């Protein structure tokens, strides 16, 4: 049984979500290959070859793959899938976009967001915003699976897998038009070790950034936000943490003015240490917090900043 892992990368470096997906793949089979899709991505393929447990790395390049268009990904992976029993990808924005399309083309049911591999055909995944877990057994000959990276340890570095070039497809009638990128010197939200998140209680975009940005800079942290804060326009969409945003599991998560709606908790409750600051002592966030501070953020955050020095 062989497994193909589709790598997650930024065009120059392999993200640790790939290493974590490799860990999940190794729980299914000892024969794991990594597919790097992109444009001018040889450096990424060389980095992926160093992941322990990887048998070989396949590199496919085209303009459409450079933007990870679902049509180009599906057209590239589909002929390769004949040689594999399972295709795994991190459950990130790209994976959630192309995995269902690939599964439909293979005429199989996609298995999404797994958090545990029980056996080669049985997997555990969260449902009801993480409030319950279901065990799924699939009899499909081929499996298309998205992996929740926060549930798996990252595979170590130290491998020396060979790199092979394969044909990269384009996106057909679909073309890339434009994108708007938010550039920041702070760590990427999905990979940050420390995250400070703000909620609707902050009241405005100006107040959100006035409170969150200095604290994040002091801690070397990424900035996140609840869905309510994003919907209110206090923070951009890529800051959103939760079931409909990014699922994170940093070493430290500080929630400021966040009540703790189910969809938000689903995205951060696996954090190693959770600190909650909220003036409502009955806020649901305190049920998952390791440390709770019942206080108005307007006094609590300045005190925290002063204590940090």
C-alpha positions as CSV (number, residue, x, y, z in Angstrom):
1,X,0.0,0.0,0.0
2,X,1.4,3.4,-1.0
3,X,0.4,6.9,0.0
4,X,0.9,10.2,-1.8
5,X,1.1,13.4,0.3
6,X,0.5,16.7,-1.4
7,X,2.9,19.2,0.0
8,X,2.0,22.5,1.6
9,X,4.6,25.2,0.9
10,X,5.0,28.9,0.3
11,X,6.9,28.6,-2.9
12,X,10.3,28.5,-1.2
13,X,9.9,26.5,2.0
14,X,7.9,23.4,3.1
15,X,5.5,24.3,5.8
16,X,5.4,22.0,8.9
17,X,1.9,21.0,8.0
18,X,3.5,18.8,5.3
19,X,5.7,17.1,7.9
20,X,2.6,16.5,10.1
21,X,0.7,15.1,7.1
22,X,3.6,12.8,6.4
23,X,3.3,11.5,10.0
24,X,-0.4,10.7,9.3
25,X,0.5,9.0,6.0
26,X,3.2,6.8,7.7
27,X,0.5,5.6,10.1
28,X,-1.3,4.2,7.0
29,X,1.7,2.8,5.1
30,X,5.5,2.8,5.2
31,X,5.6,3.7,1.5
32,X,5.0,7.5,1.5
33,X,5.8,9.8,-1.5
34,X,5.5,13.6,-1.4
35,X,4.2,15.5,-4.4
36,X,5.3,19.1,-4.7
37,X,3.1,21.3,-6.9
38,X,4.1,24.7,-8.0
39,X,6.2,26.8,-10.3
40,X,10.0,27.2,-9.9
41,X,9.6,24.9,-6.8
42,X,12.8,22.8,-7.0
43,X,14.0,24.2,-3.7
44,X,10.7,23.1,-2.1
45,X,11.2,19.6,-3.5
46,X,14.7,19.4,-2.2
47,X,13.5,20.4,1.3
48,X,10.7,17.9,1.2
49,X,13.2,15.2,0.3
50,X,14.8,15.7,3.8
51,X,11.6,14.7,5.6
52,X,12.2,11.4,7.4
53,X,10.1,8.5,6.1
54,X,9.6,9.9,2.6
55,X,10.4,7.3,-0.1
56,X,10.6,9.8,-3.0
57,X,9.5,13.3,-4.0
58,X,7.7,14.1,-7.2
59,X,7.9,17.6,-8.6
60,X,5.2,18.9,-10.9
61,X,5.3,22.5,-12.2
62,X,3.0,24.7,-14.3
63,X,1.6,28.2,-14.2
64,X,-1.7,26.9,-12.8
65,X,0.0,24.9,-10.1
66,X,2.0,28.0,-9.1
67,X,-1.4,29.4,-7.8
68,X,-2.7,25.9,-6.7
69,X,-5.8,26.2,-8.9
70,X,-8.0,23.2,-8.1
71,X,-8.4,22.3,-11.8
72,X,-4.7,22.2,-12.4
73,X,-4.1,20.2,-9.2
74,X,-6.8,17.7,-10.0
75,X,-5.5,17.2,-13.6
76,X,-2.0,16.6,-12.3
77,X,-2.8,14.3,-9.4
78,X,-5.5,12.2,-11.2
79,X,-3.1,10.2,-13.4
80,X,-0.6,9.8,-10.5
81,X,-3.4,8.5,-8.2
82,X,-3.4,5.2,-10.2
83,X,-0.2,4.2,-8.4
84,X,-1.4,5.0,-4.8
85,X,-4.0,3.7,-2.4
86,X,-4.5,7.0,-0.7
87,X,-3.9,10.7,-1.3
88,X,-3.4,12.9,1.7
89,X,-3.2,16.7,2.0
90,X,-3.3,19.1,4.9
91,X,-6.8,20.4,5.7
92,X,-5.9,24.0,4.8
93,X,-7.5,26.3,2.3
94,X,-5.9,24.7,-0.7
95,X,-6.6,21.1,0.5
96,X,-10.2,21.9,1.2
97,X,-10.5,23.3,-2.3
98,X,-9.0,20.6,-4.5
99,X,-9.6,17.4,-2.4
100,X,-13.4,17.2,-3.1
101,X,-12.8,17.7,-6.8
102,X,-10.2,15.0,-6.9
103,X,-12.4,12.6,-4.9
104,X,-15.3,13.2,-7.3
105,X,-13.1,12.4,-10.3
106,X,-12.0,9.2,-8.6
107,X,-15.6,8.5,-7.7
108,X,-14.8,8.1,-4.0
109,X,-16.1,9.8,-0.8
110,X,-13.5,12.2,0.6
111,X,-12.6,11.8,4.2
112,X,-12.1,15.2,5.7
113,X,-10.1,16.7,8.6
114,X,-8.9,13.4,10.2
115,X,-7.3,13.6,13.7
116,X,-6.3,9.9,14.1
117,X,-5.4,7.0,11.9
118,X,-6.9,3.8,13.4
119,X,-6.0,1.5,10.5
120,X,-5.4,1.6,6.8
121,X,-9.2,2.1,6.2
122,X,-10.4,3.6,9.5
123,X,-10.0,7.1,10.6
124,X,-11.3,9.5,13.3
125,X,-12.6,13.0,12.5
126,X,-14.3,15.7,14.6
127,X,-17.9,16.6,14.0
128,X,-20.3,19.2,15.5
129,X,-17.6,21.8,15.8
130,X,-15.3,19.4,17.5
131,X,-17.8,18.5,20.3
132,X,-17.9,14.9,19.1
133,X,-15.6,12.5,17.3
134,X,-16.7,10.0,14.7
135,X,-14.9,6.9,13.5
136,X,-15.1,6.5,9.7
137,X,-14.3,3.2,7.9
138,X,-14.0,3.4,4.1
139,X,-14.3,0.5,1.7
140,X,-13.2,2.7,-1.3
141,X,-10.3,1.3,-3.3
142,X,-8.6,4.7,-3.2
143,X,-8.9,7.2,-0.4
144,X,-8.7,11.0,-0.6
145,X,-8.1,12.4,2.9
146,X,-7.5,15.8,4.4
147,X,-5.5,15.9,7.6
148,X,-5.9,18.3,10.5
149,X,-2.2,19.1,11.1
150,X,-2.6,20.2,14.7
151,X,-3.5,16.6,15.6
152,X,-0.2,15.1,14.5
153,X,3.4,15.5,15.4
154,X,5.7,16.8,12.7
155,X,7.9,14.2,11.0
156,X,11.6,14.9,11.7
157,X,14.2,16.1,9.2
158,X,17.1,13.9,8.1
159,X,15.9,12.0,5.1
160,X,17.5,11.9,1.6
161,X,14.8,10.9,-0.8
162,X,15.3,11.2,-4.5
163,X,13.5,13.9,-6.5
164,X,11.7,13.0,-9.7
165,X,10.0,15.4,-12.2
166,X,6.5,14.6,-13.4
167,X,4.2,16.3,-15.8
168,X,2.4,19.3,-14.4
169,X,-1.0,20.1,-15.9
170,X,-2.5,23.6,-16.4
171,X,-6.0,24.7,-15.4
172,X,-7.7,24.5,-18.7
173,X,-10.4,27.1,-19.1
174,X,-9.8,28.5,-15.7
175,X,-7.3,31.4,-15.3
176,X,-5.9,33.2,-12.3
177,X,-7.0,36.8,-12.2
178,X,-5.6,38.4,-9.1
179,X,-5.0,38.2,-5.3
180,X,-4.5,40.5,-2.4
181,X,-1.8,39.6,0.0
182,X,-1.4,40.9,3.5
183,X,2.3,41.2,4.2
184,X,3.5,41.1,7.8
185,X,6.7,40.7,9.7
186,X,4.9,38.6,12.3
187,X,4.8,34.8,12.2
188,X,2.2,33.1,10.0
189,X,-1.0,32.4,12.0
190,X,-1.2,28.7,11.1
191,X,2.4,28.0,12.2
192,X,2.9,30.5,15.1
193,X,4.0,29.3,18.5
194,X,2.2,32.2,20.2
195,X,-1.1,33.8,19.1
196,X,-3.0,36.7,20.5
197,X,-6.6,36.9,19.4
198,X,-9.1,39.6,19.8
199,X,-12.9,39.5,19.7
200,X,-15.9,41.8,19.1
201,X,-15.5,43.3,22.5
202,X,-12.7,45.5,21.2
203,X,-15.3,47.6,19.5
204,X,-13.6,48.9,16.3
205,X,-10.8,48.2,13.9
206,X,-8.7,51.0,15.3
207,X,-9.1,49.7,18.9
208,X,-8.4,46.1,17.7
209,X,-5.0,47.1,16.2
210,X,-4.1,49.5,19.0
211,X,-4.5,46.7,21.6
212,X,-3.5,43.6,19.7
213,X,-0.5,44.8,17.6
214,X,1.8,46.1,20.4
215,X,1.1,42.9,22.5
216,X,1.8,40.7,19.5
217,X,5.1,42.6,18.8
218,X,6.1,42.3,22.5
219,X,5.5,38.5,22.5
220,X,6.7,37.8,18.9
221,X,3.2,36.5,18.3
222,X,0.8,36.2,15.4
223,X,-2.5,38.1,15.6
224,X,-5.8,36.2,15.3
225,X,-9.4,37.2,15.6
226,X,-12.8,35.7,16.3
227,X,-15.4,35.4,13.5
228,X,-17.4,38.1,15.1
229,X,-14.5,40.5,15.0
230,X,-13.8,39.7,11.3
231,X,-17.5,40.0,10.4
232,X,-17.5,43.4,12.1
233,X,-14.6,44.5,10.0
234,X,-12.1,44.8,12.9
235,X,-9.6,42.4,11.3
236,X,-9.0,40.9,7.9
237,X,-10.4,37.4,6.9
238,X,-7.0,35.8,7.1
239,X,-6.9,36.6,10.9
240,X,-9.9,34.4,11.6
241,X,-9.5,31.5,14.0
242,X,-12.2,28.9,14.1
243,X,-14.1,26.2,12.3
244,X,-14.7,28.5,9.3
245,X,-11.2,30.1,9.7
246,X,-7.9,28.6,10.6
247,X,-7.4,25.7,13.1
248,X,-4.4,26.5,15.3
249,X,-2.6,24.8,18.1
250,X,0.2,27.1,19.4
251,X,2.1,26.7,22.6
252,X,0.4,29.8,23.9
253,X,-3.0,31.2,22.9
254,X,-4.2,34.5,24.5
255,X,-7.9,35.3,23.9
256,X,-8.8,38.9,24.5
257,X,-12.5,39.9,24.6
258,X,-13.6,36.6,23.0
259,X,-16.7,35.0,24.5
260,X,-15.8,31.6,23.2
261,X,-18.5,30.6,20.6
262,X,-18.4,26.9,19.6
263,X,-17.0,27.7,16.1
264,X,-14.1,29.6,17.6
265,X,-13.3,27.0,20.2
266,X,-13.2,24.4,17.5
267,X,-10.2,26.3,16.0
268,X,-8.1,26.8,19.1
269,X,-8.9,24.4,21.9
270,X,-6.0,22.2,21.1
271,X,-3.6,25.0,22.0
272,X,-1.1,23.9,24.7
273,X,-1.8,26.8,27.1
274,X,-4.9,29.0,26.7
275,X,-5.2,32.4,28.5
276,X,-8.5,34.2,28.4
277,X,-9.2,37.8,29.3
278,X,-12.9,38.7,29.5
279,X,-14.9,40.8,31.9
280,X,-17.8,38.3,31.7
281,X,-17.0,35.6,34.3
282,X,-19.6,33.3,32.6
283,X,-18.0,33.5,29.2
284,X,-17.6,30.0,27.6
285,X,-14.0,30.7,26.8
286,X,-13.2,30.1,30.5
287,X,-14.3,26.5,30.2
288,X,-11.3,25.6,28.0
289,X,-8.8,28.2,29.4
290,X,-5.9,27.1,31.5
291,X,-5.7,30.6,32.9
292,X,-8.7,33.0,33.1
293,X,-8.5,36.6,34.0
294,X,-11.9,38.2,34.6
295,X,-11.2,41.8,33.8
296,X,-11.8,44.6,31.3
297,X,-9.2,44.3,28.5
298,X,-8.7,48.1,28.8
299,X,-7.0,47.6,32.2
300,X,-5.8,44.0,31.8
301,X,-3.8,44.4,28.6
302,X,-1.8,47.4,29.8
303,X,-1.0,45.6,33.0
304,X,0.1,42.6,31.0
305,X,2.3,44.8,28.8
306,X,3.9,46.4,31.9
307,X,4.6,43.0,33.4
308,X,6.3,41.8,30.2
309,X,8.6,44.8,30.5
